[in-house]
Amino acid sequence: MPLQVRNIGLSWQKGRFEMSTLTIRLPNDQHERLKALASARGTSLNKLFEEFSAKALAEFDTETRFRLRAGRGSRERGLEILDQLDRAPKG
């Protein structure tokens, strides 16, 4: 069963974000489980998918930034810092 969800767009129009409509296909049992999850969290399926996409994008952006910075850094210096962290007092 196709499921309609809306995502916040990046463009700002007339004092609000433009929205896009996205249709995804899910197995019926997965759709029902996601509806139950949204209900248990006291939110809508739309908000649940907004949360999922925001988390996925944050993880992607973090990894991208890390890889860019790692490409500019020194492997040896990075290992020195990790060694210092290993020797630091815990707690």
C-alpha positions as CSV (number, residue, x, y, z in Angstrom):
1,M,0.0,0.0,0.0
2,P,1.6,3.4,-1.0
3,L,2.1,5.7,1.9
4,Q,2.1,9.5,1.6
5,V,4.6,11.4,3.7
6,R,5.7,15.0,3.5
7,N,9.3,16.3,4.0
8,I,10.4,19.8,4.9
9,G,12.0,21.3,1.9
10,L,15.0,23.6,1.9
11,S,13.3,26.6,0.2
12,W,11.5,29.3,2.2
13,Q,8.3,30.7,0.6
14,K,5.8,33.2,2.0
15,G,7.0,32.8,5.6
16,R,7.1,29.0,5.7
17,F,9.0,26.1,4.3
18,E,7.8,24.6,1.0
19,M,6.9,21.0,1.4
20,S,7.3,18.1,-0.9
21,T,5.2,15.0,-1.1
22,L,6.9,11.6,-1.3
23,T,5.2,8.3,-2.0
24,I,7.0,5.2,-0.7
25,R,6.0,1.6,-1.1
26,L,6.1,-0.6,2.0
27,P,4.9,-4.1,2.8
28,N,1.5,-3.9,4.6
29,D,2.9,-5.4,7.8
30,Q,5.7,-2.9,7.9
31,H,3.3,0.0,7.3
32,E,1.1,-1.2,10.2
33,R,4.1,-1.5,12.5
34,L,5.2,2.0,11.7
35,K,1.7,3.3,12.3
36,A,1.8,1.6,15.7
37,L,5.2,3.0,16.5
38,A,4.0,6.5,15.6
39,S,1.0,6.1,17.8
40,A,3.1,4.8,20.7
41,R,5.2,7.9,20.4
42,G,2.2,10.1,20.2
43,T,3.0,11.4,16.8
44,S,1.9,11.1,13.2
45,L,3.5,8.9,10.5
46,N,4.5,12.1,8.8
47,K,6.4,13.4,11.9
48,L,7.9,9.9,12.4
49,F,9.3,10.0,8.9
50,E,10.5,13.6,9.4
51,E,12.4,12.3,12.5
52,F,13.9,9.4,10.6
53,S,15.0,11.5,7.7
54,A,16.5,14.2,9.9
55,K,18.5,11.6,11.8
56,A,19.7,9.9,8.6
57,L,20.7,13.3,7.1
58,A,22.5,14.3,10.3
59,E,24.5,11.1,10.3
60,F,25.3,11.5,6.6
61,D,26.4,15.1,7.1
62,T,28.6,14.2,10.1
63,E,30.3,11.4,8.2
64,T,30.9,13.6,5.2
65,R,32.4,16.4,7.4
66,F,34.5,13.8,9.2
67,R,35.8,12.3,6.0
68,L,36.6,15.7,4.5
69,R,38.5,16.8,7.7
70,A,40.3,13.4,7.9
71,G,41.5,13.8,4.3
72,R,43.2,17.1,5.3
73,G,44.6,15.8,8.6
74,S,47.7,13.9,9.6
75,R,47.2,10.2,10.3
76,E,50.1,10.2,12.8
77,R,48.7,13.2,14.7
78,G,45.3,11.6,14.9
79,L,46.8,8.4,16.3
80,E,48.8,10.5,18.9
81,I,45.5,12.1,20.0
82,L,43.8,8.7,20.3
83,D,46.7,7.4,22.4
84,Q,46.4,10.5,24.7
85,L,42.7,9.8,25.1
86,D,43.5,6.1,26.0
87,R,45.9,7.3,28.7
88,A,43.6,9.9,30.1
89,P,42.0,9.3,33.5
90,K,38.6,7.7,33.3
91,G,35.6,9.2,35.0
